[in-house]
Amino acid sequence: MPAFSFLWENGDRMNLELLAEAFPAGLDGALIDSAVNRRYFTGFSSSAGLLVATKKGSVFLTDSRYIEAARDRVDCCEVTELKNLEEQLPEIARRFGCRRLALESERLSCAQARRFAKYLGGVEIVDDGSLDKSIDGLRAVKSEEEIALVKAAQRIAEKAFDHILGFIKEGVTERETALELDFFMLKNGADAVSFQTIVAGGPNSSVPHWVASDRAFERGDFITMDFGAETGGCRSDMTRTVALGCADGRQAKVYQTVLEAQTACLNALAPGLACKDADKAARDVIAAAGYGAFFGHGTGHGVGLEIHEEPTLSPRGEGALAQGSVVTVEPGIYIPGVFGVRIEDMALITAGGCENLTRSAKDFLVI
């Protein structure tokens, strides 16, 4: 994988402008230290750097490993080689007249926050979480470029699912299946996998985030696979559960209940829908079928540069859905020590409801 890659061509000036407009009254700027948010605002990926974003201008600092590429590719702000942050940061703050600067309090360690405060002795540091909320709000609504990248990543994942159906058989292990999924996605255009691929067979499928083991699949197993691809920095996320060889009536009932719950949520999605109500649409179906105690996690989450972003579809989810957000819809039922079922699609919130970005079939499947 290259040492650097690019999310947008030549950065994203609009995102920086929107961030400056979102600054609360009295705030002069922000220090963007996290790799994911540096990438979001500049389009440039690097393991080291700092973005100083202010109302009067912005500076992206990165070290000698990346400076040539950054100068060539980032045009949304000034690019400077990072040599001595203790000297450079106060100079930038003085140049742009910064008296109050916000930090990413949710993404910084205490040590990092103390270091910035030490370097900026005459500047008030704001670490109340307001910057994080502003950035999360911007990132929750995807650009056309982001949506295209998410779709491209999802097409790769779907091809991997089609492929894996012919790979799974009795005696194959969870770990072998996870590796095959990963290799197929990487071989077919993915820059990386979205997260550690989950493959859980038989009783292991009752653990939502099971780590693939050397357990071999057996006839009658439910097999849950949760995986995704990353392209251009954006990720996809899908889950399918299939039965191996045969299935009984209880398995079929649980599967159908989860599918009905997912369908109910997808049908409810629209701009302005409270995140709690999106979760409730799925949760009510599962509860009515008598399985409410076996659905413990949220119904979904935002996806983009990270696999878990805002908005969050859960009983504690805050706010409402906005046009342009991409969310997962992934209800599940997990009967401890017996089996579990999860079905997951990604949906783009549109003006009239949602567009399901996942094309893979999800009817009850016995392979």
N, C-alpha and C positions, 0 to 999 in steps of 0.2 A: 504494500500500500504506500502511496507517495507520502512524503513528509508534510505536504500541504495539498489542499484541494479547495475548490471554489463552489460556493452555493449559488451565488448570482454572478452574472457578468458585471464586473466593475463595481462591486459593493451594492449598497442600497441607501442612497441619499434620502429617499422618502422616509424610510424607517427612522433614520436619525432625526429628521425634521419632526416626525410625529412624536418621537420621544421628547424632544425639546418642548413641544407644545403641551405635553402631558405633565411637565414639571409643575409641582405645586407652587403657589405664590411664595416668593422669597427664596426659592431654590435656584442656584446659579448653574448647576450641572451635576454630573454623575460620573462615578468611576466604574467602568464595566470591566471586571476582572475575569469572570468565568469564561471558559473556552466557548461554551455553547452560545452565550449572548454576544461575545465578540464576533463570532461567526455570523450570527443573525444580523448584526448591524453593519458589518463590513463585507460579508460574503467570503471572508478569508479564514481558513482553518489553520491554527498553529497551536503548539503545546505551550507557548509562552507569549505574553503580551499584555497590554493594557489599553483600553479605549477611554479617553477622557472626553466626554460629551458635554458641551455647554451650550447655552443659548446663543453665544457669539461665535462658536466654531468648535470643531472637534479635532482631536489628535489621536492617531493610532500608533502606539509604540510597540515594536517587536525587535527581537535581537538579531544578531548577525546571521543566524541560520536561515531566517525568513525574510530579511529586509529587502533583498533584491526582488524576490517574487512579490512581496507586498507592494513595493513601489510600482511594479509593473501592472498589478491587478486592482489595487484599491484606489478608487478615485472619488469616493464619497466623502473623504476627509483628508487632512494632512497626515502623512506617514513619516515617522521619525525613528531612527535606530535607537533602541533601548540600550543605554550604556551604564548610566548611574541614576536609578530612579529617585534616590534620595535628593539628588540635585535637580533632575529634570522635572519632577512632578511639581514642586513649589514654583518653578519658573513658569510652567504652563498655567498654573492657577493664577499667578500674578498677571500674566499676559492677557487672560480672558476675564480678569476682574472677579474671580470666584471667591466669595466669602462663605458660602454654604454649599457643600457637595454631599450628595447621597451615595451610599454604598449598597451593594447587593447583599443585604443582611442575611438572606436565606441561603446564599451560596458561598459566603466567606467564612473562613475559620476565625476564631477570636484573635489568633496570632496575626493573620492578615489585616484584620481591622485595626489592631493596635499599631501595626507597621505604617498603615496609611495615616493614621492620626498623628504619629510621631513625625512623619515627613511633612505633614501639612499643619504645623503647629499653630499658625494664625488663621486657619480655616475651620469653620464649624462643620463637624462630620455628622450627617443624619443617617441613622441606621435603624429606623423605625419600621422597615418593611414596605414603605410606600413606593420605593423604586421598584421592588420586586413585583408588586401588584400592577404597576404601570406597564412593565415589560411583559408580564404574563398576559395582560389584556391585549397588547399589541400582537403577541405571538399566537394568541388563540384564534385570530382571524387570518387565514392563509392567503397569500398572494397567488396569482395565476401560476407563477413559476413553482411555488411550493406544491400546489395541487397537482401540477403535471408530474413533479418528481415523486410524490406519494403514489400517484396512479402507476407510474412506471415501476416503482418498487413492488407494488401489489401484483402487477402482472407477472413479475418474476416469481413471487411467492406462490401464485396460483399454478404456474407451470411446475413448481416443485411439488405441490400437492398432487397434481395429476401423476407425476413421476413416482411419488412414494407409494401410491396405491398398488403399483405393480411390484414394489420392492418388499412390502410387508408380507410375511408368512409365518407360520408356526416355527418357533426356534430362533427367529431373528430377535435381537435384543433391542431394548429401548435406546441404548447408547449408539448402536449401529444405525438405527433409524434416524436419530438426531444428527449424526455425522453425515449421513447420506443427504438429508435435507440441506444441511449447511453447505456441503460440497456442491450440490446441484445449483443452489442459488448463486454461490460465488463463481461457478463455472459459466453461469448463464447471465452474467451482467451485473450482479450485485457488487457494490464496493465493500460491503460488510454485511453481517447478519444484524438484525435489529437489536437482538438481546440473546441471552443463552436459551437456545431452543429447548422447549419442554416437550418430552415424549413420555407418556405415562400409560402403562398397560395394566388391565385387570384391576386389582384392589388399589394399586398405586394411583389410578385415575381419580380416586376420591381426594387426593391432595392437590389443590389448585395449582400450586407452583412446585410441583415435583421436579427433582433433578434426575435426569435420565440415568438409569442404572444398567447393570448387566442382566437384569431379569429378562428372560426370553418370553416372547408372546405365546399364549396358549389359546386353543380353540375356545370360543365363547367370550374372549376378552373384549371389553370396551377399550379402545386406544384413543387417547386424547393427544392431539398435536397442536401446540401453540408456537408460532414462529413468524418470522418476517424478514424482509430484505431491506437494505439501505442503499439508496442511490442519490448521489449529489448532496448527501447530508440529511436527506429526508427518509423517514422510515415507514414501513408498513407493518401490519399486525393482523393476524387471522388465526382462528382456532377451528379445527374440525375434530369431531369424535366419530369413529367408525367401529363397527363390530367385526370380529375376526371369525369367520366360519359359520357362526350361528348366533342367535340372540333369543332371549326369552321374552315373555310378555311384559315383565317388569321393566326390562331394559327399554323396550319399545315405548312404554308409557312415559318413562322418565324422559327419554329423548324427545318425544312429541311435546311434552310439557315445556321443555326448555326452548324448543323451536317456536312454540306458540308465544312464549314470553318474549323472545327476541323479536318476533314479528310485531307484537303489540307495541314494543318500544320503537321500532323502526317506523311504524305507522304514525306514531305520536310526534316524532321529531319535527321541529319547525322553529324558526326564529322566534324568540320571546318565550319559549317553553322553559319553565324553571327546571334547573338541573335535577332537583329533587323529584319533580313530577315525571321526568323522563325515566328515572330509576324506578319510580313507583309503578309506571306502566308495565314494566317487566315483573317487578317483585309481586304485584297483586296476582298475576296469573299463576306464579309458582306457589304462592300462599294458598290460593283457592284450590289448588290441586292437592294440598296437604303436605307440601314439601318446603314450606317457608323456613323451617329450622335448618334446612340443608343448603341454604343460599346465603353465605356470609359476607361476600365481597360486594363491591359496587358494580353497577351494571356496565359502566364504561368510563372512558377517559379520553382526553385529547391526544392526538398523535401528530408529530411533525419532526422537528430537529431532535427531539427526545421521544422515547417511547411512552412516557407518561407526562402529559402536559395538561394545562387547563383547556377546556372546562372538565369538571369531574362529575360524572353521573353516579350519585350515591345518595343515601338518605341524608347525608350531611353536606352534599354539594351546594355550593353557593352560586348565586347569580342565575342568569338565564342563557340559553343558547343564542348565538349570533350567526347571521348569514356568513358563510365563509369558514366556519369552524369544521374541523375533521375530528370525529369522535368514533370510538369503538362502541359496539353494542355486544356484550358478551355475558349474558346471564348463564348461570350454571346450577346444577344440583349435584351435591357430593354426599354420598352415603358412606360414612366411615368404614373402612375395611372391606367394602363391597365393590363399589364402582362410582365413577363420577361422569358427568356429561357437561361439556361447555361448547357453545357454538358462538363464534365471533366473526362479525363483519365490521368494516369501516364505513362510515357514512359522512358525506359532505352536506352540511346544512345549506339549503338553497332557499330562495325567496318563497317557494311554495311548499316546502317540506324538507325532503332530503333526497340525495342521490346515493344509492348503495354502490360503493366503490369496489365491492367484492363480488366477483362473478362465479366463484366456485359453487357447485351444487351443494345443498345441505339437507336433502331428503335423507331419511334413515337409510344408511348404507351398510350392507354386510358384504365384506370382501373375502 
